[in-house]
Amino acid sequence: MIPQSFKDILSNGENVGFYQTLSMLIFLIFFLGIIIYVFSRSKKHYDEEANAPLDDDHTEENKL
C-alpha cells in the first residue's frame, strides 16, 4: 500500500513517539548550536558587519 500523505505514514501508531522525540532532539541540538555560535562571536565581528552597508557606499564613491 502506497501512503497518500504524510499523515497516513504517521497514523499507523508504530514508532510515532520515537519520530516525535527524534525530531524534537534534532531541533533542540540545532537551535542550541545556533545560540552558542551567535553568543561565542566577538562583539567586534558584529560591529564590523553592522557597519558594512555604510562602508560599501563610501568605497563605491571612491572607485568612481
C-alpha positions in Angstrom: 0.0 0.0 0.0 1.4 3.4 -1.0 0.7 6.1 1.6 -1.3 9.0 0.2 0.1 11.6 2.6 2.5 12.2 5.4 -0.5 11.8 7.8 -1.0 8.3 6.6 2.6 7.4 7.3 2.4 8.5 11.0 -1.2 7.3 11.6 -0.1 3.6 11.9 1.0 4.1 15.5 4.3 2.3 15.3 7.3 4.5 16.3 5.3 7.7 16.2 6.6 8.7 19.7 10.1 7.8 18.6 9.9 10.1 15.5 8.4 12.9 17.6 11.2 12.6 20.1 13.9 12.3 17.4 12.7 15.4 15.6 12.5 17.4 18.9 16.0 16.4 19.8 17.3 17.4 16.3 15.6 20.7 16.6 16.9 21.4 20.1 20.5 20.5 19.1 20.3 22.7 16.0 18.8 25.6 18.0 21.3 25.4 20.8 24.1 25.2 18.3 22.9 28.4 16.7 22.6 30.1 20.1 26.1 29.1 21.1 27.5 30.2 17.8 25.9 33.6 18.0 27.0 34.3 21.5 30.5 33.0 21.1 31.3 35.5 18.3 33.1 38.7 19.4 31.3 42.0 19.5 33.8 43.4 17.1 32.6 40.9 14.4 29.0 42.2 14.8 30.1 45.8 14.8 32.0 45.3 11.6 29.0 43.6 10.0 26.6 46.3 11.2 28.7 49.0 9.5 29.3 47.0 6.3 26.5 48.7 4.3 27.7 52.1 5.3 31.3 51.2 4.4 30.4 49.9 1.0 28.7 53.2 0.0 31.9 55.1 0.7 34.1 52.7 -1.2 31.9 52.7 -4.3 32.1 56.5 -4.4 35.9 56.4 -4.2 36.0 54.0 -7.2 34.0 56.3 -9.4 
